Amino acid sequence: MNKTKRLLIFIFIFAALVGGFLALRSGFLGFKPAQMNASSKKALYYCPMHPSYTSDRPGDCPICNMKLVKAESDKPAEGSHAGHEKQAAPREFTIEELVSMKPGEICLLHKCKMGSCLIAMTPELAKLGKCPHCGEDLGVIVKDFVALKGYANVKLSSDKVQTIGIKTDLAKKMAITKTIRTVGRIAYDPELYQAEEEYVQAIQALRKAETGTISEVKEQASRLVDSAKIKLKLLGLSDNLIKEIEVRGKPDRSLLYSEAGGNVWLYAPIYEYEIPLVKVGDKIQAEVPAIPGKNFQGVIRSIDSVLDSMTRTIRVRAVLDNLEGLLKPEMYANASLQMDLGEVLVVPEEAVFRTGEKNIVFVTKDNGVFEPRQVTLGVKSDQFQEIKSGVLEGESVVTSGNFLIDSESRLKSALEGAGQASGGHQHGR
């Protein structure tokens, strides 16, 4: 009897355990394993402006520097717009997408009816002027920056700003000029003179041949003219100068010697990056060390078609007035060209921090925050640097203390990257 009772008790206990297990699986007891897992997870923090960024610890958002907010248990952190199911949710870029953007792509965060949209600005989208997500004008811009890999916003106290000696200035539009300086020489060019003589003689031979009836002679004379013309082009003469030789009917003797009341040729090299700024017809000024205090005016008549591969320069040819006959062949001359670049957006030259791979400007924001921007540069004038993209007119940029801010920005980015990697491993576990 005792054995029978013990057996029944064992069967009853076993049945109760099996029933409890089945009840748990079916949700009979009012909770599910998923809820148990959810309650055991760590607290999740997210950025209100960039809900796609999450972390398992409090801190600042690496994108906009805002404080992370703790997610509620019944509130998703993905930033889905509840109550707007019929509207398309705005695109939110992940950190990986932000840092992998191509140079020149600009992230725009603008306010709209659905909250805010962060989009990658391209030239095509800029022309449309509309947000592809909410359809509104891209007029209310909260941020305008080129995503930078390896950099983060830096926040400094007023005391530290003063200690470092940080100075700022405004990005503004203004009319700028650039002075191109070079050292040239007064031409003594017997080779070019001889090539001009050959061209004149070839033209005269062709004209005589055209009066005859032998076609072979005409063809040979025509080929000689073409050959002489090509030689002049290789020596640096333009089509207009070659045409002038043809009309004049004789070579230019100023290539051999100078005469009072005439002109002389100035040969001057300019660097490769300056070529787009210089054109035929530009005015040039020259000073000769042998004649101090005397300025000579001239005009660029030709620009060579072949670059010097050793010096990475190209030669310009200018005609200078030699009214008094003071300029002599092979004299050195300090020449300058004043180029009008028009009205463009500029920052002080000191504001651009050049790393070798990137050109960076640090923009001052509210509450002592400094935001790194990758910028596209234009022409550099005597004191200012043209900015093609990356900074807006009226923004304040750092002109002194860039090096220390750069170091701080890189260090903060590295620490945040290490923290994210650690957080990722914890989520994986």
C-alpha positions as CSV (number, residue, x, y, z in Angstrom):
1,M,0.0,0.0,0.0
2,N,2.8,2.3,0.8
3,K,4.5,1.5,-2.5
4,T,1.3,2.3,-4.4
5,K,0.9,5.7,-2.7
6,R,4.5,6.6,-3.4
7,L,4.0,5.7,-7.1
8,L,0.8,7.8,-7.3
9,I,2.5,10.8,-5.7
10,F,5.4,10.5,-8.2
11,I,3.1,10.3,-11.1
12,F,1.1,13.3,-9.9
13,I,4.3,15.4,-9.4
14,F,5.5,14.4,-12.9
15,A,2.2,15.3,-14.5
16,A,2.2,18.7,-12.7
17,L,5.7,19.5,-14.0
18,V,4.8,18.5,-17.6
19,G,1.6,20.5,-17.4
20,G,3.4,23.6,-16.1
21,F,6.0,23.3,-18.8
22,L,3.2,23.1,-21.5
23,A,1.4,26.0,-20.0
24,L,4.5,28.1,-20.1
25,R,5.0,27.4,-23.8
26,S,1.4,28.1,-24.7
27,G,1.2,31.3,-22.7
28,F,-1.4,29.9,-20.4
29,L,0.2,31.5,-17.4
30,G,0.1,35.0,-18.9
31,F,3.7,35.6,-20.0
32,K,5.9,34.6,-22.9
33,P,9.6,33.7,-23.2
34,A,10.1,36.7,-25.4
35,Q,9.0,38.9,-22.6
36,M,11.3,37.2,-20.2
37,N,14.2,37.8,-22.6
38,A,13.1,41.5,-23.1
39,S,13.1,42.0,-19.3
40,S,16.6,40.5,-19.0
41,K,18.1,42.8,-21.7
42,K,20.1,45.9,-20.7
43,A,18.6,49.4,-21.0
44,L,18.8,50.8,-24.5
45,Y,19.7,54.4,-25.2
46,Y,19.1,56.2,-28.5
47,C,19.5,59.7,-30.1
48,P,16.3,61.7,-30.5
49,M,17.6,63.3,-33.7
50,H,19.1,60.1,-35.1
51,P,17.0,57.2,-33.7
52,S,19.0,54.7,-35.8
53,Y,22.0,55.2,-33.5
54,T,21.6,53.1,-30.3
55,S,23.9,52.2,-27.4
56,D,23.7,50.2,-24.3
57,R,25.1,53.0,-22.2
58,P,24.4,56.7,-21.7
59,G,26.5,59.3,-23.5
60,D,26.5,61.7,-26.5
61,C,25.4,61.0,-30.1
62,P,28.6,61.1,-32.3
63,I,26.6,62.6,-35.2
64,C,25.0,65.7,-33.5
65,N,26.5,65.6,-30.0
66,M,23.1,65.4,-28.3
67,K,22.5,63.5,-25.1
68,L,21.3,59.9,-25.6
69,V,17.8,59.2,-24.2
70,K,16.8,56.0,-22.5
71,A,14.3,54.0,-24.5
72,E,11.0,53.1,-22.8
73,S,10.0,49.4,-22.7
74,D,6.9,50.0,-24.8
75,K,8.5,52.6,-27.2
76,P,10.6,51.5,-30.1
77,A,14.0,53.2,-30.6
78,E,13.9,53.0,-34.4
79,G,12.2,56.3,-34.8
80,S,9.1,55.0,-36.6
81,H,6.5,57.7,-36.8
82,A,3.5,56.3,-35.0
83,G,0.2,57.7,-36.2
84,H,1.6,58.4,-39.7
85,E,1.4,54.9,-41.2
86,K,0.2,56.3,-44.5
87,Q,3.3,58.5,-44.8
88,A,6.7,57.2,-45.7
89,A,9.1,57.4,-42.8
90,P,12.1,59.6,-43.4
91,R,15.4,58.0,-44.2
92,E,17.8,57.9,-41.3
93,F,21.4,57.1,-42.1
94,T,23.5,54.8,-39.9
95,I,26.9,55.8,-38.7
96,E,28.5,53.4,-41.3
97,E,26.6,55.1,-44.1
98,L,27.6,58.6,-42.9
99,V,31.3,57.9,-42.6
100,S,31.3,56.1,-46.0
101,M,29.9,59.0,-48.0
102,K,31.9,60.1,-51.0
103,P,33.8,63.4,-50.8
104,G,31.4,66.3,-51.8
105,E,28.2,64.6,-50.5
106,I,26.6,66.8,-48.0
107,C,24.3,65.6,-45.2
108,L,21.3,67.8,-44.7
109,L,19.1,67.6,-41.6
110,H,16.0,69.8,-42.2
111,K,12.8,70.1,-40.2
112,C,9.6,68.9,-41.8
113,K,6.1,67.9,-40.8
114,M,7.3,64.4,-39.9
115,G,10.0,65.6,-37.6
116,S,13.3,65.8,-39.4
117,C,14.9,64.2,-42.5
118,L,18.5,63.4,-42.9
119,I,19.5,63.0,-46.5
120,A,22.6,62.8,-48.7
121,M,22.7,66.0,-50.8
122,T,23.8,65.4,-54.4
123,P,24.1,68.0,-57.2
124,E,21.0,66.5,-58.8
125,L,19.0,66.7,-55.6
126,A,20.1,70.2,-55.0
127,K,18.8,71.3,-58.4
128,L,15.3,69.8,-57.5
129,G,15.3,71.6,-54.2
130,K,12.9,69.1,-52.7
131,C,13.3,66.5,-50.0
132,P,12.7,63.0,-51.6
133,H,11.1,61.8,-48.3
134,C,8.7,64.5,-47.3
135,G,8.5,66.5,-50.5
136,E,9.2,69.8,-48.7
137,D,11.6,72.5,-49.7
138,L,15.2,72.1,-48.4
139,G,15.0,75.6,-46.9
140,V,15.2,74.9,-43.1
141,I,18.6,73.4,-42.7
142,V,19.7,72.3,-39.3
143,K,23.1,70.9,-40.3
144,D,25.2,71.2,-43.5
145,F,28.4,69.1,-43.3
146,V,30.4,66.6,-45.2
147,A,30.6,63.3,-43.3
148,L,34.1,62.8,-42.0
149,K,35.5,59.4,-41.1
150,G,37.7,59.5,-38.0
151,Y,36.4,62.8,-36.7
152,A,33.9,63.8,-34.1
153,N,32.4,67.0,-32.7
154,V,34.4,68.5,-29.9
155,K,32.9,70.4,-26.9
156,L,35.2,72.8,-25.1
157,S,34.6,75.0,-22.0
158,S,35.0,78.7,-22.3
159,D,38.1,78.5,-20.1
160,K,39.7,75.9,-22.3
161,V,38.9,77.9,-25.4
162,Q,40.6,80.9,-23.8
163,T,43.6,78.9,-22.7
164,I,44.1,77.4,-26.2
165,G,43.7,80.8,-27.8
166,I,41.1,79.8,-30.2
167,K,40.1,82.6,-32.7
168,T,37.3,82.6,-35.2
169,D,36.1,84.5,-38.2
170,L,33.0,84.4,-40.5
171,A,32.7,82.7,-43.9
172,K,31.6,85.5,-46.2
173,K,31.2,86.4,-49.9
174,M,33.5,89.0,-51.2
175,A,35.3,90.1,-54.4
176,I,38.9,88.7,-54.4
177,T,41.9,89.0,-56.6
178,K,44.9,86.7,-56.9
179,T,48.4,87.9,-57.8
180,I,50.5,85.4,-59.8
181,R,54.2,86.2,-59.5
182,T,56.9,84.7,-61.7
183,V,60.5,85.4,-62.8
184,G,61.0,85.6,-66.6
185,R,63.5,86.9,-69.1
186,I,63.6,89.1,-72.1
187,A,63.7,86.7,-75.1
188,Y,66.7,86.0,-77.2
189,D,65.5,83.2,-79.4
190,P,67.4,82.6,-82.6
191,E,65.7,79.2,-83.0
192,L,62.3,80.7,-83.2
193,Y,63.5,83.4,-85.5
194,Q,64.9,80.8,-87.9
195,A,61.6,78.8,-87.7
196,E,59.7,82.0,-88.6
197,E,62.0,82.6,-91.5
198,E,61.5,79.0,-92.8
199,Y,57.7,79.5,-92.5
200,V,57.9,82.7,-94.5
201,Q,60.0,81.1,-97.2
202,A,57.7,78.1,-97.4
203,I,54.6,80.3,-97.9
204,Q,56.5,82.2,-100.7
205,A,57.4,78.9,-102.4
206,L,53.8,77.7,-102.2
207,R,52.5,80.9,-103.8
208,K,55.0,80.5,-106.7
209,A,54.0,76.8,-107.1
210,E,50.3,77.7,-107.3
211,T,51.0,79.8,-110.5
212,G,52.4,76.7,-112.2
213,T,50.7,73.6,-113.6
214,I,52.7,70.8,-111.9
215,S,50.5,69.3,-109.1
216,E,53.4,67.4,-107.5
217,V,55.3,70.7,-106.9
218,K,52.1,72.2,-105.4
219,E,51.7,69.3,-103.0
220,Q,55.3,69.4,-101.9
221,A,55.2,73.1,-101.3
222,S,52.0,72.7,-99.3
223,R,53.6,70.0,-97.1
224,L,56.6,72.3,-96.4
225,V,54.2,75.0,-95.2
226,D,52.4,72.6,-92.9
227,S,55.7,71.3,-91.5
228,A,57.0,74.8,-90.8
229,K,53.7,75.7,-89.2
230,I,53.8,72.7,-86.9
231,K,57.3,73.6,-85.9
232,L,56.2,77.1,-84.9
233,K,53.3,75.6,-82.8
234,L,55.8,73.3,-81.0
235,L,57.9,76.3,-80.2
236,G,55.0,77.9,-78.5
237,L,53.3,80.3,-81.0
238,S,49.5,80.5,-81.3
239,D,47.5,80.4,-84.5
240,N,47.0,84.2,-84.3
241,L,50.8,84.8,-84.0
242,I,51.5,82.5,-86.9
243,K,48.9,84.4,-89.0
244,E,50.6,87.7,-88.1
245,I,53.9,86.3,-89.4
246,E,52.2,85.3,-92.6
247,V,50.7,88.8,-93.0
248,R,53.9,90.6,-92.0
249,G,55.9,88.5,-94.5
250,K,59.1,88.4,-92.4
251,P,60.3,87.1,-89.0
252,D,60.2,89.1,-85.8
253,R,63.6,90.7,-85.3
254,S,62.9,91.6,-81.7
255,L,63.7,87.9,-81.0
256,L,67.3,88.8,-81.7
257,Y,67.8,92.4,-80.5
258,S,65.9,95.3,-79.1
259,E,65.3,98.8,-80.5
260,A,64.0,101.9,-78.9
261,G,60.4,102.6,-79.6
262,G,59.7,98.9,-80.3
263,N,58.6,95.9,-78.4
264,V,60.4,92.9,-76.7
265,W,59.2,89.4,-75.8
266,L,59.0,88.3,-72.2
267,Y,59.1,84.6,-71.6
268,A,57.8,83.7,-68.1
269,P,56.9,80.3,-66.5
270,I,53.7,79.8,-64.5
271,Y,52.9,76.7,-62.4
272,E,50.5,74.0,-63.6
273,Y,47.7,74.8,-61.1
274,E,47.8,78.5,-62.2
275,I,47.1,77.6,-65.9
276,P,43.3,77.9,-65.7
277,L,43.6,81.4,-64.4
278,V,45.7,82.8,-67.2
279,K,44.6,83.5,-70.7
280,V,45.7,85.3,-73.8
281,G,45.0,89.0,-73.6
282,D,45.7,89.3,-69.8
283,K,47.8,92.3,-68.8
284,I,51.2,91.8,-67.2
285,Q,53.6,94.0,-65.3
286,A,57.3,93.6,-65.2
287,E,60.2,95.0,-63.2
288,V,63.8,94.6,-64.2
289,P,66.4,94.5,-61.4
290,A,68.9,96.4,-63.6
291,I,66.4,99.3,-63.9
292,P,65.0,99.8,-60.4
293,G,61.8,101.8,-60.0
294,K,60.7,101.3,-63.6
295,N,57.5,99.3,-64.5
296,F,57.0,97.9,-67.9
297,Q,53.5,97.1,-69.1
298,G,52.6,94.3,-71.5
299,V,50.0,91.8,-72.7
300,I,50.1,88.0,-72.9
301,R,50.1,87.0,-76.6
302,S,50.6,83.2,-76.4
303,I,50.7,80.3,-74.0
304,D,52.8,77.2,-74.8
305,S,50.8,74.0,-75.5
306,V,53.3,71.7,-73.9
307,L,54.0,71.5,-70.1
308,D,57.6,71.2,-68.8
309,S,57.6,67.8,-67.2
310,M,60.5,68.6,-64.9
311,T,59.3,71.9,-63.4
312,R,55.6,71.4,-63.9
313,T,55.3,74.8,-65.4
314,I,54.2,76.2,-68.8
315,R,55.6,79.2,-70.5
316,V,53.6,82.3,-71.3
317,R,54.8,84.8,-73.9
318,A,54.1,88.5,-73.4
319,V,54.9,91.6,-75.5
320,L,56.4,94.5,-73.4
321,D,56.7,98.1,-74.5
322,N,60.3,99.2,-74.9
323,L,59.9,102.8,-75.7
324,E,63.3,103.9,-74.4
325,G,65.1,100.8,-75.5
326,L,66.1,99.9,-71.9
327,L,65.1,96.3,-72.1
328,K,67.8,94.0,-73.6
329,P,67.7,90.3,-74.5
330,E,68.4,87.9,-71.7
331,M,67.6,90.4,-69.0
332,Y,65.8,88.9,-66.0
333,A,62.4,90.4,-65.1
334,N,60.1,90.0,-62.1
335,A,56.6,89.7,-63.6
336,S,53.1,89.8,-62.0
337,L,49.6,89.2,-63.2
338,Q,46.6,90.6,-61.2
339,M,43.7,88.2,-61.7
340,D,40.1,89.2,-60.8
341,L,38.3,86.2,-59.4
342,G,34.9,87.9,-58.8
343,E,32.7,87.5,-55.7
344,V,33.0,84.1,-54.1
345,L,32.5,82.5,-50.6
346,V,35.8,82.7,-48.7
347,V,37.3,82.0,-45.3
348,P,40.7,83.2,-44.0
349,E,43.5,81.1,-45.3
350,E,44.3,80.0,-41.7
351,A,40.9,78.5,-41.2
352,V,41.7,75.5,-43.6
353,F,43.4,72.6,-41.8
354,R,45.2,70.5,-44.5
355,T,45.9,66.9,-43.5
356,G,47.3,65.8,-46.8
357,E,44.3,63.8,-47.7
358,K,41.5,66.1,-46.6
359,N,40.9,69.8,-46.2
360,I,39.1,70.5,-43.0
361,V,37.4,73.5,-41.5
362,F,36.1,73.6,-37.9
363,V,32.8,75.4,-37.5
364,T,31.8,76.8,-34.2
365,K,28.3,75.8,-32.9
366,D,26.3,76.6,-29.8
367,N,27.5,75.7,-26.3
368,G,31.2,75.5,-27.2
369,V,30.8,72.7,-29.8
370,F,33.2,72.6,-32.7
371,E,32.1,70.7,-35.8
372,P,34.7,69.3,-38.3
373,R,33.7,69.8,-42.0
374,Q,35.4,68.5,-45.0
375,V,35.5,71.3,-47.6
376,T,36.1,71.6,-51.3
377,L,38.6,74.3,-52.1
378,G,38.6,76.8,-54.9
379,V,41.2,79.4,-55.7
380,K,43.5,80.8,-53.0
381,S,44.0,84.6,-53.0
382,D,46.6,86.5,-51.2
383,Q,44.8,86.2,-47.8
384,F,41.6,84.2,-48.4
385,Q,40.7,80.7,-49.5
386,E,37.7,80.1,-51.7
387,I,35.3,77.5,-50.4
388,K,33.3,75.5,-53.0
389,S,31.3,73.4,-50.6
390,G,31.2,72.4,-46.9
391,V,30.6,75.7,-45.2
392,L,27.7,78.1,-45.4
393,E,27.9,81.9,-45.6
394,G,27.8,83.5,-42.2
395,E,29.1,80.5,-40.3
396,S,31.9,81.0,-37.8
397,V,35.1,79.1,-38.5
398,V,38.2,78.6,-36.4
399,T,41.3,80.4,-37.6
400,S,43.6,79.7,-34.7
401,G,43.9,76.6,-32.5
402,N,43.0,74.2,-35.4
403,F,45.7,71.7,-34.6
404,L,44.6,71.1,-31.0
405,I,40.9,70.8,-32.0
406,D,41.9,68.4,-34.7
407,S,43.7,66.2,-32.2
408,E,40.8,66.3,-29.8
409,S,38.3,65.4,-32.6
410,R,40.4,62.4,-33.7
411,L,40.8,61.2,-30.2
412,K,37.1,61.4,-29.4
413,S,36.2,59.6,-32.6
414,A,38.7,56.8,-31.8
415,L,37.2,56.5,-28.3
416,E,33.7,56.4,-29.5
417,G,34.6,53.8,-32.2
418,A,36.1,51.6,-29.5
419,G,33.0,52.1,-27.3
420,Q,30.7,51.2,-30.2
421,A,32.8,48.1,-31.0
422,S,32.6,47.0,-27.3
423,G,28.8,47.7,-27.3
424,G,28.4,45.6,-30.5
425,H,30.2,42.6,-28.9
426,Q,27.9,42.9,-25.9
427,H,24.8,43.0,-28.1
428,G,26.2,40.0,-29.9
429,R,26.5,38.1,-26.6
